[in-house]
Amino acid sequence: MIYYKVKKEENQIYLIEDKLDKRYTSKTETVFTQCNGYLGVRASYETKMLQESRGMFVTGLYHKAGAHEVSELVNCPDIIEMDICINEEKVNLDTCSLKGFRRSLNVMTGELETIVNCDLEKTKGICIKTRRFASMKNRHLICHMIEVSSEEDIIVHITTGINGQITNSGVTHFDKVEARVFDKKYMHTENSCDDGQVFKVMTVCSSNRDASQEPIFGLKRRSIYGNYEYTSKSNEAFQFFKYSFVDTGTNENIADEETIKQVLGTCEKIGYEELRREHIEAFDKLWNYAKIEIEGATLEEEAEITFAQYHLFGMTPSYTSEYSVAAKGLTGEGYKGHIFWDAEIFIMPFFTSVFPEVARNLLQFRYKGLAGARDKAREYGYEGAMYPWEVAKTGKEETPLYAALNIHTGKAGKVWSGIKEHHVTADIIYALWDYYKMTGDQKFLLDYGYEMLIETAIFWCKRATFIPDKNQYEILDVIGPDEYTEHIDNNAYTNYMAYENVKIAYETISALEQELPKIYMEFAKKYDDLEDKISEWKLFLEKIYLPKANRELVIPQDDSFLSKKLLPNIEKYRNSQVKQSVLLDYSRDEVVNMQVLKQADVVMLLNMMPHLFDEETVKKNVQYYEQRTLHDSSLSYCAHAVACAEIGDIDLAYHFFEKSLEIDLDTNYQDSIDGIHSASLGGIWNCVIRGFAGVKSHMNYVEITPNLPKKWKKLKFYLKVKGQYVRIEINKDKIILKPENDIEQKVSFKINGQVYLLEKELVL
Amino acid sequence: MIYYKVKKEENQIYLIEDKLDKRYTSKTETVFTQCNGYLGVRASYETKMLQESRGMFVTGLYHKAGAHEVSELVNCPDIIEMDICINEEKVNLDTCSLKGFRRSLNVMTGELETIVNCDLEKTKGICIKTRRFASMKNRHLICHMIEVSSEEDIIVHITTGINGQITNSGVTHFDKVEARVFDKKYMHTENSCDDGQVFKVMTVCSSNRDASQEPIFGLKRRSIYGNYEYTSKSNEAFQFFKYSFVDTGTNENIADEETIKQVLGTCEKIGYEELRREHIEAFDKLWNYAKIEIEGATLEEEAEITFAQYHLFGMTPSYTSEYSVAAKGLTGEGYKGHIFWDAEIFIMPFFTSVFPEVARNLLQFRYKGLAGARDKAREYGYEGAMYPWEVAKTGKEETPLYAALNIHTGKAGKVWSGIKEHHVTADIIYALWDYYKMTGDQKFLLDYGYEMLIETAIFWCKRATFIPDKNQYEILDVIGPDEYTEHIDNNAYTNYMAYENVKIAYETISALEQELPKIYMEFAKKYDDLEDKISEWKLFLEKIYLPKANRELVIPQDDSFLSKKLLPNIEKYRNSQVKQSVLLDYSRDEVVNMQVLKQADVVMLLNMMPHLFDEETVKKNVQYYEQRTLHDSSLSYCAHAVACAEIGDIDLAYHFFEKSLEIDLDTNYQDSIDGIHSASLGGIWNCVIRGFAGVKSHMNYVEITPNLPKKWKKLKFYLKVKGQYVRIEINKDKIILKPENDIEQKVSFKINGQVYLLEKELVL
């Protein structure tokens, strides 16, 4: 069950909170965030609330506050808070007499609207409506309006500006803050970090009325504010606008004040509604290809899917290869804004399939991270490129080495994921190859991809251990995606993914020698033992141990898993509102030694490589591991859904899909407070398109093997295959493929087992 | 008019707020602070409020957060906040239905008591009473209790611990925070600064009930908390106690966890009431000598005077010479916790006269600051010791060089006080000499005082400029106490005080040669040109220009003041609720060039050296400068009061005294929010004892020339003269002096012009 109400009106879809339940304040601040891939502003209410946790995050603004901290996404100065006084009484949701409340997020536009009806002690019948959005036209821009009306004539005082006293839960990142007012109008602060990074924000306020007097500007520590006074007649709407421009960079590449003033001057001139129109126009260009249409889905499903896609756009720095997608996007301080495998495995498929130029940027980000990955490999005694478990802006490992002190023993446990969770390297190559199969982007391979393939294949050969007795390579002492097991040998997911990684490298680089000998020679010059390396890869592929299904058809998650004892009362923890509640009753060591999973690695594997296993094996393993899985990771449900859809167990797939849809929207108000679950939101798209529509990339064609949920009558969406947008319409009885433009490059589809070359509309 | 109600009961005096006016939240947090000279905890309510600004400050914990910040008194982790839930509903003063509210500060004990009667949505008839104090027995200790009762049976959840997310208005001082629970009971955090300073706090909670379940402890970033659950029967008072121990230092000298646990274990055992009794016992030992008794004063006056004295104890690190008294004591972030001339001129007289061992510590702090003062003198091209305008822990100058950027021009003005406000050096010597005259503490002179005298006299000779044309020394380009004039020549206050400084040095060191030739020789060894220096001092005393009264009997504040034009509409700014409102209408440059004063330097001079001027001159100057003074400094009224009392203009003196009494307690809710006015509170004691009782120290006796306000019938107080406590009782018609013990050392008093040797009780 989701907490929010859903409405659709004039093709716009709204998530709505129609009463003020303060327990949900932080959750809704996250979920309703205004974000545009460059910045994210949490949906805190304008006037201060007791339970608020304000935040603005800008892509790439990471900073390490000191020797004992890790780099984190900086919580930037607040520009949303306003002190609103009516006839000298403060408006405040905690204290006023609330007559009506409604806040809604338009998930197509990201516009937030709040309507408050209230009485104050002296002034009655007040209505305050606020709206704001983060522009898709100019991503540095936040547009904000406040409309106040009242049954009586009123004097409105608004005090607002830039509050630089915001910290990351008590940790400051800015060394120096300089506050200014330009032209008696534009409030500005320039905040500097000790590493040369600069954050600038300028804001300007205006109104549909003449102010009673010139605004009075003032300074507080690290902050600047203006006090604006207006009079408003009864039942006439008084409107107040605030436009803010945000930029980060270094002194060399950040926008100068004159440029920013010009942008804000234009905002003032053209006004909120026109800025909104421009924003929607820009956003609609994306929705045109992104929007999934489902006949037979409930309005709630449509809202949930669209919500997920809104956040996919909001969290992804689509326009640059300098940054990637954080585990909580730009919506909160959770996971310190770090980037995990989530970006490639859960979030990228949408972009690879619909906006491949964005996927290209995300992959190029990983190419730039090769130096960090090489450093990490060397540090651990390997060769090649071993991608870090967590990264921020640079490609170097950001996973903290030690966790917080154990509250009772005072000892800090090691954080093993940074040390032992190695599958991320293969995950990146998997995503790279998916991208290549969908786009045929040879240039990317030439510029970046081949090098990534070579370096990662070198890594895996060094990472694996040859066991002479068994005459096989094994990958020992790792953590798989399931972090409830540690220090395991031959994790099924890791071994298969490593195999896939090396296989792609082997096949591609071998083929290069024949097909592009000049290029091959260049690499042979760079890696003087390339031929030996390719032989090593071949040997690795022949000898790597890939766990097979046992007699009961169960693929062992690792060498020891099947011999561990069961967690007796697993249902207690599966039904708990509190994530990871099992760790309240059992120590980490106990959990590691039981058959209990945070998420199921084997199911994840089935999800990624469905072609390797027959239907019965898949079914058996989904069932087996599902009984042992707590779904304590938000990545779990969508993986299960896709794996089930793959084998046509649509009821079960749909069950897991529904769980996925609700992860950020459900009634658990303690969840999502430190940010949305980026990967899970990406997983929703995967469920629909990779799962139910059965879309898979192959070297020579795109496969579509639909298995729609029973209620769904029609599913329409776009794919971009080899540069061509193709509209796909899946009906119960037929599939229609329609290229958007004249086909320039050969594009083939394999529909329900049969390959077709798409030349014009195809009805099957 | 003061904002607080006053009550006296069983010899205890209370300041009371009997309704919740949220505009006063921050002011009352300051004014009702629990402070004991080691730590100060602002009087924030336990449950979170919208307008709160929490703070705990510990003497000497200064830290510079970065290159662009100055050293400041650190706002430490909060231990007061509690989340109180009754039957799962949060208690919150902003949102509950308030039926009754009363908070009071016992100004004799510093105990804060809050009584809240409220209804929640589901549970009605709740009464929450909280009390807390900072112990005078063990100054590291804060004791806190909460009593909850209700008309219904209730389940009470309290979540509280140590919140390390507190910053100095957005600036973090702690580099590293480690949080622990010891023995499943004692919550502890250890916070480290990058300069090796450590802050530790441990807290333990207990109750008069058995908890329903074991407390659940948890971590948040930089914070630790426990969740406690109890059930309570209707109309039975449930009590919850929290004892916290605070320490700062370095790893070498800070209390270890075992020791702290023992202290807290004892607290739990003996309980709140017994700890309170011990605290009061310790405090009463101080009150015994400190308490001023006035027959004929109103209850309000008594409360205000006692309040001032409570804060004098609260702000002063009486037990150490490592630190001194900050301009806002330990009650807020204002003035960054820096130490100004306030400590010596406004706060020390009380200690010099009643607890001279404390004054000795404060003076020794300045002796330790000689190195910084020598550095500053050298930096400015002088010699000797030039005391910094602002200091923190070390003796070096902490005044920022530049103010915040001008909000419109973006240019930062220089802060001239650190560069040009030189009188502080003479102020320190004035206080030193006052101390010596009251105590006859020759040892202090030998150990520290002579060196301070020599160094400062050397400074002043270098600081002065010889003007051959006039055959005189002048002191050019200074700022006097009145900071509305800058870069002035021959500021009356500065010149006279410098003269006094050099005179004391000259007379003392010259006498040394005769009286203690061995000591003299030691100094002569250290300062090889000592004889030349003494000659220089002599010359300085002969030739220094000391501004004299003109024909209209006005002593010019400086060379240019009398020729400046008047501020036309001065009454507007004198009556303004907003301090320094003149700077809203006039630029600083304009203000500097008008006859308008923040505080009157000449009046301050009359206050310090009444013997130099005749009554008529004093009267004329008080009148003249009063008309030009905005009293924008909290130091102003008390100086005027003492100067007027001096000449027997008691009505006017009493008028200014009343103004002084109200500075922190008046109805201006925007005032005192960043801390109490330490100097002004010290000034209140000065008004009573130095002003109305006319107590003045001289080399061979203490002068008492009373001029009581008309309404006052009797004034009783203690002085400690040359190690002897003497009880002074001033009646309209007689004065009684009574030594507390047998007199060991000769003590003389000059009463109304006649000198008496005190041997036993003296009735005059």
Interface residues (C-beta under 8 A of the other chain):
Chain A: K48 M49 L50 A65 G66 A67 H68 N92 D94 T95 G164 Q165 I166 T167 N168 S169 G170 V171 T172 D175 K176 E178 A179 R180 V181 K184 D194 F217 G218 L219 K220 R221 R222 S223 I224 A404 L405 I407 H408 G410
Chain B: K48 M49 L50 A65 G66 A67 H68 N92 D94 T95 G164 Q165 I166 T167 N168 S169 G170 V171 T172 D175 K176 E178 A179 R180 V181 K184 D194 F217 G218 L219 K220 R221 R222 S223 I224 A404 L405 I407 H408 G410
